[in-house]
Amino acid sequence: MTSYALFLGCTIPARQPHYELSARKALPKLGIDLVDLDNMTCCAPPPLQSIDLETSLAIAAYNICLAEEADLNIVTLCTGCFESLAMANTMLKENNELRERINKILSNAGKEFKGSKEVKHYLQVLMKDVGLEQVKSQVTNPLNNLKIAAFSGCHLLRPSKLLRFDDPERPRIFDDLIEALGSESIWYRNKLKCCGGLLRGYADDLALQIAKEKIVNAKKAGADCISTLCPFCFVALDMGQLQIRAKFKEEYDMPVLHYAELLALALGIEPKELALESHKIKTDKLLQKIV
């Protein structure tokens, strides 16, 4: 087993425990041990970065310091958390002057960023540490009948020079991991376009319109479901369909599943163990195709 410090962030424990549950059940089956560290705090996500970059870097670095003290690399589920922590990790490793300023702030909390650990999204762990062939070999319930519209969201791929996750214009890691489960990862119009999630609360009508466009495009392409990596994207596309129905009088009934949920199903974990009933758009018809 390879051990990682699990960084859950704020949104997943508060609003999407089914995401956490699926990851905790699936990843150990692939040799990934998830370690919970005490005193982890918010990742200081992109909105905070735009207000005060150094404050956001200090908060992110505080979490990395906890992992350094535990001698563990960090794995994230949330793409926003990945963006915040990985960006801070790279910037502080590569900029000595900036690291000194941030460490001066961290000293007030008795911490020092040393730059000794890595921050990885769990897809990176699956692709690079576990390996695509090993994932395929562990699949006991192949999702052969599913056409899946992959949606990675914005914060997994950009800023690409700092995150270094995948080609930001032609990403393949997510698609390859979907197809490792036996499914087809389909192309659909404006696949990389934002879901509108971060506009919610500021421009709700525009946010719903953008989400609707993504759902319509996936449905036109023949998708059985949309697969997400980001909790905000999940909210925009899952609960968003209820709001779209209320506002536009249009119903799409498009299931939205986190990749970790699909992975868990493909590894033979029973649906009743994954709290899929917590989804706003029911997954019953989808499960009939794979169970």
Summary of the structure (lengths in Angstrom):
residues: 291
radius of gyration: 18.9
end to end distance: 28.6
largest distance: 56.6
contacts: 984
relative contact order: 0.14
helix: 55%
strand: 10%
